[in-house]
Amino acid sequence: MENQKASPANSCPLTPLGFLDRAATVYGDCPSVIYNDTTYTWSQTHRRCLQLASSLSSLGIKRGDVVSVIAPNIPAMYELYFAVPFTGAVLNSINTRLDARTASVLLLHSESKLIFVDVMSLSLIREAISLFPSDRVKRPLLVLIQEDEVLPINDPINIVYDSYEELLGKGDPNFKWVRPETELDPITLSYTSGTTSDPKGVVHCHKGAFIQTVTSLVDWSIPSQPVYLWTLPMFHANGWSFPWGMAAVGGTNICLRKVDPSIVYGLINKHRVTHMCGAPVVLNLLSNSPNEKLLRPVDILTGGAPPPAAILTRIESLGFLVTHGYGLTETGGVVISCAWKPQWNRFPATERAKLKARQGVGNIGLVEVDVLDPDTGERVKRDGSTIGEIVLRGGCVMLGYLKDPEGTSKCMRNGWFYTGDIGVMHPDGYLEIKDRSKDVIISGGENLSSVEVESVLYTNPAVNEAAVVARPDEFWGETPCAFISFKDGIDCKPSEREIIEYCRKKLPHYMVPKTVVIEQELPKTATGKIQKHLLRDVARGLGPSRVSRM
């Protein structure tokens, strides 16, 4: 064909920000955000985001600037996912559990111009800013987010407005928001979760956020006007794209500061929650609350570490409908999910749990997913046992790591994004993660999956949390070292030797933990991931084991 070309009418940059305009028109009088006794409608949320964007622009925030926020899942946090990029700026959501030193490093690295700070994190940010090299770095301005019942803060530093609401109230509700010049303009900056000691700044663009949002809604079959409970931190990979997704479908966002099982069950039943997300640790919390009951089924999307089959069985017996997915900060949310086949419903519960624990197939927004031999780059056998590195490509993959071309080139090469995760491809085309590449234990030349050992540990009725890492061994090189915590209310807790014997009955000898360390609680990030790098340090500190002979 001739004369077929791009024009402003058919090549407007894709962005998820327009979802809020539509929500205000279609769902204007419907609830958008509920938090304690506060309820906003979609027309109100739309107006508030425009006012805040207007005020930010008046402060000099412009296209390409980084604006940070450190807050739990409260209404202000939700609004900033629209208000900040409405100015052309880039939103940087900060993990609320960071220490001051790490927060300082990230703020310096991002060159953040302004920080929205929840009152509970103000002392942390004050300390972080105090660590800046003051002689050569301009300190970012602060805006304090506080609730009515919170007392005024004395001696604030760098605070532009005493309250978020004061800043918002000065804005123009008719502000014309700034559209991206290209769909590759950055929209968010998200630092990796901190399960390693080297967090990286992941930059996502408007097109990627748009694709990931629409794909997530379709893949999870979310209907119009769901009721969504924010048990997943919004700062975790942009809330897996659901801040924008709930606007697209006119959903109701139920906000809460902290994930507490009794509060979660109460909100689910009070507001008739239909959907929620969370790491496996959230499933574990909810499944260990036997006195709480659901009045109706709830769809829950989980990701992160593969949830053990034992936890999946328990949580589904309570009435939760679990969808298991896989994604990374670098993909902005879940990009692979275990698409369920109706015939699987006829299988026994244990078999269903095993199937559901698989990560599954790429969603419709992902161009391709594969498992490659890391040495040759060739596709591994589709036999469910030959391991390789999981690779992805598609529009939802990040632009790259901020100020880190070397790190970007290492993981984005040969037309693929190399995830660093080790997995297998089953004959039916479904993917299953076996481990992070750095978590694979090499014992006597055999690659040993820590995830498989953890899954067995979770079947023990006394075990609450489990993580397996490598401990040096003089003979085998490495052997499995298991860290576990027990459930509350267990009268007769098994010993380390009894845990080892339990595993011996269910695993090949070379996979059985040779060391068991019992803890009150395992260290976790704010997103619920167990911090294996800390446990590896402990295991190394134990020194090499000397009597291991499997």
MOHU-V320040 format. One record per run of one state. SS is the DSSP state (@ for helix, = for strand, . for the rest). FROM is the first residue (numbers start at 1). TO is the last residue. If there is no record, write none. Layout:
ss=(SS	SS)
from=(FROM	FROM)
to=(TO	TO)
This chain:
ss=(.	@	.	=	.	=	@	.	=	.	=	.	@	.	@	.	=	.	@	.	=	@	.	=	.	=	.	@	.	=	.	=	@	.	=	.	@	.	=	.	=	.	@	.	=	@	.	=	.	@	.	=	@	.	=	.	@	.	@	.	=	.	=	.	=	.	=	.	=	.	@	=	.	=	.	=	@	.	=	.	=	.	@	.	=	.	=	.	@	.	@	.	=	.	=	.	=	.	@	.	=	.)
from=(1	18	27	31	36	38	42	59	66	71	73	74	75	84	85	88	90	94	100	111	114	119	131	141	146	159	162	164	170	186	192	201	206	220	227	230	237	249	252	255	256	257	261	272	275	280	288	298	304	309	318	320	329	332	333	338	342	347	349	357	360	363	366	373	379	380	388	395	400	402	405	412	414	416	426	431	437	440	441	444	446	449	450	459	463	474	477	487	496	505	509	512	515	519	524	525	530	531	532	542	545	546)
to=(17	26	30	35	37	41	58	65	70	72	73	74	83	84	87	89	93	99	110	113	118	130	140	145	158	161	163	169	185	191	200	205	219	226	229	236	248	251	254	255	256	260	271	274	279	287	297	303	308	317	319	328	331	332	337	341	346	348	356	359	362	365	372	378	379	387	394	399	401	404	411	413	415	425	430	436	439	440	443	445	448	449	458	462	473	476	486	495	504	508	511	514	518	523	524	529	530	531	541	544	545	550)
